[in-house]
Amino acid sequence: MKLSLGPILYYWTKQKTLEFYEQAASSDVDIIYLGETVCSKRRELSAQDWIDLAKSLSQSGKQIVLSTLTLLAAESELKVLRKLCSNGDIMVEANDMAGVQLMSELGVPFVSGPAINVYNARALKVMKRQGVSRWVMPVELGRDTLQDLLSDAKEMGVLEGLETEVYAYGRLPLAYSARCFTARYYDLPKDNCQLKCIEHPEGISVHSQEDDELFSLNGIQTMSGRTYNLEGELSTMQKMGVDIARISPEAGITFEKVDQFRKAINGSAQTIALAEAECNGYWFKAPGMDQVISAD
Amino acid sequence: MELVCPAGSLSALKVAVDSGADAVYIGFKDDTNARHFAGLNFADKKAQNGLDYARQKGVKVFVAINTYSQAAGWSRWQKAVDTAQDLGVSALICADMAVLDYASERYPDLPLHLSVQGSATNYETLKFYKNNFGIRRAVLPRVLSLKQVEAVAKYSPVELEVFAFGSLCIMAEGRCYLSSYLTDESPNTCGACSPAKDVRWEQTSAGLEARLNNVLIDRFDEGENAGYPTLCKGRFKAGDRTFHAIEEPTSLNTVELIPELQAAGIKAVKIEGRQRSPAYVENVVRTWRRAIDHYNMNPENFKVKKQWKDDLAKVSEGNQTTLGAYTRAWQ
């Protein structure tokens, strides 16, 4: 099974971002996704910067994929999407059907990202018709659904030439809004948000009035408060035929996790237990925030 | 503009038809629709009765089959499409590519609308659904500003319907898993958000507490309006403040935008609320009928009447309404 690095979901400074990818280039991942998927106002790196960075990272021998925006409404956002989709060189991850439409018009194979609603094999078949060569399972789905989906897809002949990727580590992207919650937190209007996200490289923590960590506000994106961690499920995934496990970047800890996941894949990991602030519920058809102890 | 109205029961359907709906939308009694609540929706026979009633009065019936099927449940979604076709409904409202694919392949003459759960926020997405499934209409999410609605409408290859009134979803519909993060059900998978089975109310010394799967969503002082604990509308702690960190409980009301929506070429406006009572349906549908008729009679001099606002305020969540994302304040 391969390991991938998802796109950075937070807004990091250009310097921090470049340093991150320098480290990524020499890390033990097989695939690197990069690009802005959350908010078009985040321009520490322009679309061209992302394309250039992607091209230079291609030298590392890893597969590089340009991830695209999830919630597109403005014409300017579609313009950036067109630029990324037609880069002619680097593979693209579509996170909105607009990206799917553009890639299918171009006739170039692409990745269907976690925000594309593929809940069953028939939907996957539709995506395959558009030229999808890899799909990432939506984060609210889990093991049993994936098992059924893959077995149906196999029967339909959809799996040939199609890779399956599972979001396996990091805070979960749970929702996208017209509203910017970071701006709301600062009592700022969205069109004068002062790019406050950059001050929150891990998002803004939201707790219940009883101090349960519930969510993390990341601009227009609401993320899980707990960090999703399927390290203990990697061997199950492998047996199921999952091709890639995705690690979503979290400040400071990403590459440590990459090494741990690699060890787990190689079967040389010590006992794997979840930390208190971690969850794995979705994988077991439980509430996403839950910690479930695997019966295996 | 067509007035599309919610009907969670036969009596709500009749009231909607009698109060001036151009179309009503219903769901079947299972998880194939996004208002899968106990006691709501239509079994086959009730659906037939509703359809007969609406048809006699020249009102269309749409059926929402707008959740996402997982492998084990596919036969239910398939059956829902078959049943709707047999009933002879005016259109299906769908989100799942699999459902759209099946319906368009099996019943090419059955009109398809892309549900708001399909999360189409731009015209490239609409092209996708038109090219692949021949959809005739799309319902736009409540996250778009008026300017964005106009931009989508300008190049849209299909008719557009927008939300006019009702509960305000502030997340892009079809792309929100908050509910399944705290409970085990979401709109996409089960047709439920913050499901009632997980809600618990408790009077404590600190106030009236509303919990969802044991997580404290809000705590109300005496005399405070305690609304349903939809999780995005709870009061939470962020930084050193306790507040509605995501959204306040308000309703969407766009009655004053009728001229702009009309000018943008919007073909239909939708009233939210299949889970609401016939009294709600009657009030909202009648008021909106009046407003649209008033506009049609004299488009140049359209003015919102105070009476409409007062009537709609009575049934609004938290007794307040907002233009939501349609105005700049959010953008």
Interface residues (C-beta under 8 A of the other chain):
Chain A: T70 L71 L72 A73 A74 E75 E77 L78 L81 D96 M97 A98 V100 Q101 L102 S104 A115 N117 V118 Y119 N120 A121 R122 A123 K125 V126 M127 R129 P138 V139 E140 L141 T145 D148 L149 S151 D152 L172 L174 A175 Y176 S177 A178 R179 F181 R184 Y185 P189 K190 D191 I204 S205 V206 H207 S208 Q209 E210 D211 D212 L214 F215 L217 T222 S224 G281 Y282 K285 A286 P287 G288 M289
Chain B: Y68 S69 Q70 A71 A72 W74 A95 D96 M97 A98 D101 Y102 S119 A120 T121 N122 E124 T125 K127 F128 Y129 N131 N132 R142 V143 L144 S145 Q148 A151 V152 I170 M171 A172 G174 R175 C176 Y177 L178 S180 Y181 L182 T183 D184 S186 N188 T189 N213 V215 L216 I217 R219 C232 G234 R235 F236 K237 A238 G239 T242 A245 I246 E247 G324 A325 R328 A329 W330 Q331
